[in-house]
Amino acid sequence: MSAHKDAYDAALAAADSHARAWLGSLAGRAVPPRADADALASVVGGPLPAEPADAGEVVDLLARSAEPGLMAMPSGRFYGWVIGGTLPAALGADWLVSAWDQNGAMRFPTPATAALEEAAGAWVLELLGLPAGADVGFVTGATMANFTGLAAARRRVLARHGWDLDFDGLFGAPRIRVLVGEERHDTLDLALRYLGLGAPTPVAADEQGRIRLDALAEALHDTGAGPTIVCLQAGNVHSGAFDPIGEACELAHARGAWVHVDGAFGLWAAASPGLRGLVPGLERADSWATDAHKTLNVPYDCGIAIVADPSALRAAMGVEASYLIEPAGPGGPADPFEKVPELSRRARGVPVWAALRSLGRRGVADMVDGFARNARRLAGGIAAIDGAEVLNDVVFTQVCATFGDDERTAAVTRALLAEGRAWMSGSRWRGRTILRVSVSNWSTDDDDIDESLEALRRAVAATA
């Protein structure tokens, strides 16, 4: 046994040392990786060695080999896509989750992780103002959170029309119309494809990407009385804008439709008293999806699926098997596996518990407010650059800018990324090439904002 302990000691000591060195390097290092995957493959690949190796030496080799290929995503100057950093308490909790090595599927064999996830789920509902009796499942990310909520929706709307999905499958079922804003995130389409529901029906959006209520009302009228799901958005990936959720829910429910909200990063606006006005009526939807590794800043992988009616979620996700222990008997508290598409999984809700416990209600609100405040600062600084234009109303964490025509904007983006002091990803929005900024990291401070704007000014000057 002592040999086993020594193996753990060496591996964990090496991991601790390299992790501290990595985190300590973030303030000064360039954001992009220094080596590409092909170059790294020659270092970490090749034939598998025939003999075992010391665990500590393997971790050392891993860290040294990977370091040139790591992007400084936890840096306060990283604004690519919508990717948060990792809060200290969440990182420590994530290490413990791996060390504990608990399969987070059932309450009876792993009561500690089940209780922590249940507490975290209750706190999420409280923070977001969602129904206290809703079920909360911890999945891999927003894609699977959308999948999970929509799986519950699929089963429920078909049952309302007399179709037994579990017994009869989808072939021959009444066609489900899924209405989505024309500027929805592509992962909604992906989740619908996974579920066999085909392409959704786009509904017109306004100039900020919000679904138009008049267009939604017309689309709902056209669906007739058939099974219908309406997908709304809390946080447009380009503009940060929010669909009029409460009013859309009223229209959809009047037609018997299920309403699902994709809030990968924007759902957390509801946790801030100052930003809650962006999501009036949020609690009136039927299901919600978000990504804790975005706005909440916990490690990958952690999405959150929330369904107002627990019976709908458990019927869609649950399974019965003789070897799955149910000491509480039928009707007892739900096992974690009844709320997600997995059986074997890590207890990914534990870092959520740690993040929320470390921040408290006020800390979560302050963090979310800080993201929005930093986005406004960046937008103001960008707008002051000669030739720059901010295209969106900066209501949350997203900023979209151009620097003249598409070619010039692309050149500015390339120059910024080549220098590497800040990372802002390029994209296309409403037919134009843009520079997109997503503010999602708890550690981004005023110095990071100032340094990032200076880097952008240098990029603009270099392409003049």
Residue pairs with C-beta under 8 A, 6 or more apart in sequence:
7 54
7 55
7 56
8 55
10 54
10 55
10 56
10 57
10 59
11 55
11 56
11 58
11 59
13 56
14 56
14 57
14 59
14 60
14 63
15 59
15 63
18 59
18 60
18 63
22 63
22 67
22 70
23 74
25 72
26 72
26 74
26 75
26 76
27 75
27 76
29 72
29 75
30 72
30 419
30 420
30 421
31 71
31 72
31 75
31 77
31 78
31 420
31 421
31 422
31 423
32 71
32 72
32 417
32 420
32 423
33 68
33 69
33 70
33 71
34 68
34 69
35 68
35 69
36 69
37 69
39 68
39 69
40 65
40 66
40 68
40 69
43 65
44 62
44 65
44 66
71 78
71 423
72 78
72 423
73 80
73 83
73 85
74 85
74 86
74 441
74 443
75 85
75 423
75 441
75 443
75 448
76 85
76 441
76 443
76 444
76 445
76 447
76 448
77 421
77 422
77 423
77 444
77 448
77 451
77 452
77 455
78 422
78 423
78 441
79 378
79 422
79 423
79 424
79 425
79 437
79 438
79 439
79 440
79 452
80 423
80 424
80 425
80 438
81 425
81 438
82 237
82 264
82 265
82 291
82 294
82 397
82 398
82 438
82 440
83 293
83 294
83 438
83 440
84 293
84 294
84 295
84 296
84 297
84 298
84 440
84 441
84 442
85 297
85 440
85 441
85 442
85 443
86 94
86 293
86 297
86 298
86 299
87 297
87 298
87 354
87 355
87 358
87 359
87 442
88 358
89 354
89 355
89 357
89 358
90 297
90 298
90 299
90 351
90 352
90 354
90 355
90 358
91 299
91 351
92 354
93 350
93 351
93 353
93 354
93 355
94 298
94 299
94 350
94 351
96 350
97 113
97 346
97 347
97 348
97 350
97 351
98 346
100 112
100 113
100 347
102 110
102 112
102 113
102 346
102 347
103 109
103 110
103 344
103 345
104 110
104 113
104 114
104 117
104 138
104 336
104 345
104 346
104 347
104 348
104 349
105 335
105 336
105 337
105 342
105 343
105 344
105 345
106 114
106 324
106 325
106 335
106 336
106 337
107 114
107 328
107 333
107 335
107 336
108 325
108 326
108 327
108 328
109 325
110 347
113 347
113 349
113 350
114 335
114 336
116 347
116 349
116 350
116 353
117 136
117 138
117 336
117 347
117 349
117 350
117 352
117 353
118 333
119 353
120 136
120 138
120 349
120 350
120 352
120 353
120 356
121 135
121 136
121 138
121 304
121 349
122 132
122 136
123 353
123 356
124 130
124 136
124 304
124 306
124 352
124 356
125 131
125 132
125 134
125 136
125 306
126 132
127 268
127 270
127 271
127 356
127 361
127 364
128 267
128 268
128 270
128 271
128 282
128 288
129 270
129 276
129 282
129 283
130 282
130 283
130 288
130 306
130 308
131 283
131 308
133 308
133 310
134 306
134 307
134 308
134 309
134 310
135 306
135 307
135 309
135 310
135 313
135 314
135 334
135 339
136 304
136 305
136 306
136 339
137 148
137 304
137 305
137 306
137 307
137 313
137 317
137 336
137 339
137 340
138 292
138 302
138 303
138 304
138 305
138 336
138 340
138 348
138 349
138 352
139 145
139 147
139 148
139 303
139 304
139 305
139 340
139 341
139 342
139 348
140 301
140 302
140 303
140 348
141 291
141 293
141 300
141 301
141 302
141 303
142 185
142 187
142 262
142 264
142 289
142 290
142 291
142 294
142 303
143 187
143 190
143 191
143 303
144 191
144 303
144 305
144 340
144 341
145 264
145 289
145 290
145 291
145 303
145 304
145 305
146 187
146 188
146 191
146 260
146 262
146 289
146 305
147 191
147 194
147 195
147 341
148 289
148 305
148 307
148 313
148 316
148 317
148 339
148 340
148 341
149 260
149 287
149 288
149 289
149 305
149 306
149 307
150 191
150 192
150 195
150 197
150 229
150 231
150 260
150 287
151 195
151 316
151 317
151 341
152 287
152 307
152 309
152 312
152 313
152 315
152 316
152 317
153 229
153 258
153 260
153 286
153 287
153 312
154 165
154 176
154 195
154 197
154 229
154 316
155 165
155 166
155 312
155 315
155 316
156 258
156 309
156 312
156 316
157 176
157 227
157 228
157 229
157 257
157 258
158 164
158 165
158 173
158 174
158 176
158 227
159 165
160 227
160 256
161 174
161 226
161 227
163 173
163 174
165 173
166 315
170 196
174 226
174 227
175 226
175 227
176 197
176 226
176 227
176 228
176 229
177 201
177 223
177 226
177 227
177 228
177 229
178 192
178 197
178 200
178 201
178 228
178 229
178 230
178 231
179 200
179 201
179 203
179 216
179 219
179 220
179 223
179 228
179 229
179 230
179 231
179 257
180 188
180 189
180 200
180 201
180 202
180 203
180 230
180 231
181 202
181 203
181 205
181 209
181 210
181 211
181 231
181 232
181 233
181 243
182 202
182 203
182 204
182 205
183 205
183 209
183 233
183 236
183 238
184 200
184 202
184 231
184 233
184 262
185 233
185 237
185 262
185 264
187 262
187 264
188 200
188 231
188 262
189 199
189 200
192 198
192 199
192 200
200 231
201 219
203 211
203 212
203 215
203 216
203 219
204 211
204 212
204 215
205 211
205 212
206 212
207 430
208 236
208 239
208 241
208 392
208 393
209 233
209 236
209 238
209 239
209 241
210 233
210 236
210 241
210 242
210 243
210 244
211 232
211 233
211 243
211 244
211 248
213 244
213 247
213 248
213 251
216 230
216 248
216 251
216 252
217 251
220 228
220 230
220 251
220 252
220 254
220 255
220 257
221 255
223 255
223 257
225 255
225 256
228 252
228 255
228 256
228 257
228 258
229 257
229 258
229 259
229 260
230 248
230 252
230 257
230 258
230 259
230 260
231 259
231 260
231 261
231 262
232 243
232 245
232 248
232 249
232 259
232 260
232 261
232 262
232 285
233 242
233 243
233 261
233 262
233 263
233 266
234 242
234 243
234 245
234 261
234 262
234 263
234 266
234 267
234 269
234 278
234 279
234 282
234 288
235 241
235 242
235 263
235 264
235 265
235 266
235 267
235 269
235 396
235 397
235 398
236 242
236 266
236 398
237 264
237 398
238 392
238 398
238 400
238 427
238 429
238 434
238 436
239 391
239 392
239 393
239 395
239 398
239 400
239 429
240 266
240 375
240 392
240 394
240 395
240 396
240 397
240 398
241 392
241 393
241 395
241 396
242 266
242 269
242 278
242 279
242 395
242 396
244 280
244 281
245 261
245 279
245 280
245 281
245 282
245 284
245 285
246 280
246 281
246 282
246 284
247 281
248 259
249 259
249 281
249 284
249 285
250 281
250 284
252 258
252 259
253 259
253 284
258 286
258 287
259 284
259 285
259 286
259 287
260 285
260 286
260 287
260 288
260 289
261 267
261 282
261 285
261 287
261 288
261 289
262 289
263 288
263 289
263 290
264 289
264 290
264 291
264 294
265 290
265 291
265 294
265 295
265 397
265 438
265 440
266 278
266 279
266 295
266 396
266 397
267 279
267 282
267 288
267 289
267 290
267 295
268 290
268 295
268 296
268 364
268 368
269 275
269 276
269 278
269 279
269 368
269 396
270 276
270 279
270 282
271 361
271 364
271 365
271 368
272 364
272 365
272 368
272 369
272 372
273 365
274 365
274 369
275 368
275 369
275 372
275 396
278 395
278 396
282 288
285 308
286 307
286 308
286 309
286 312
287 305
287 306
287 307
287 308
287 313
288 305
288 306
289 303
289 304
289 305
289 306
290 303
290 304
290 306
291 302
291 303
291 304
292 298
292 302
292 303
292 304
292 351
292 352
292 355
293 299
293 300
293 301
293 302
293 303
294 440
295 368
295 371
295 397
295 440
296 352
296 355
296 356
296 364
297 355
297 367
297 440
297 441
297 442
298 351
298 352
298 354
298 355
299 351
301 348
302 348
302 349
302 351
302 352
304 352
305 313
305 339
305 340
307 313
307 339
310 334
313 338
313 339
314 334
314 338
314 339
317 337
317 338
317 339
317 340
317 341
318 334
318 337
318 338
319 337
319 343
324 335
324 337
326 332
326 335
336 345
336 349
337 343
356 364
359 366
359 367
367 442
370 442
370 444
371 396
371 397
371 439
371 440
371 444
372 395
372 396
372 397
372 439
374 439
374 444
374 449
375 394
375 396
375 397
375 398
375 399
375 437
375 439
376 394
377 446
377 449
378 399
378 437
378 439
378 449
378 452
378 453
379 390
379 394
379 399
379 401
379 437
381 449
381 453
381 456
382 388
382 390
382 399
382 401
382 437
382 453
382 456
383 389
383 390
383 401
385 403
385 456
385 457
385 460
386 460
387 403
387 404
387 408
387 460
388 401
388 402
388 403
388 460
389 401
389 402
389 403
390 399
390 400
390 401
391 400
391 401
391 402
391 429
391 430
391 432
391 434
392 398
392 399
392 400
397 438
397 439
397 440
398 436
398 437
398 438
398 439
399 436
399 437
399 439
400 427
400 429
400 434
400 435
400 436
400 437
401 409
401 434
401 435
401 437
402 409
402 432
402 433
402 434
402 435
403 409
403 412
403 435
403 460
403 463
406 432
406 433
407 433
408 463
409 426
409 432
409 433
409 434
409 435
410 426
410 433
411 463
412 435
412 456
412 459
412 460
412 463
413 424
413 425
413 426
413 435
413 459
415 458
415 459
415 462
415 463
416 422
416 423
416 424
416 435
416 455
416 456
416 459
417 423
417 424
419 455
419 458
419 459
421 451
421 452
421 454
421 455
422 451
422 452
422 455
422 456
424 435
424 436
424 437
424 452
424 456
425 435
425 436
425 438
426 433
426 434
426 435
426 436
427 433
427 434
427 436
428 434
429 436
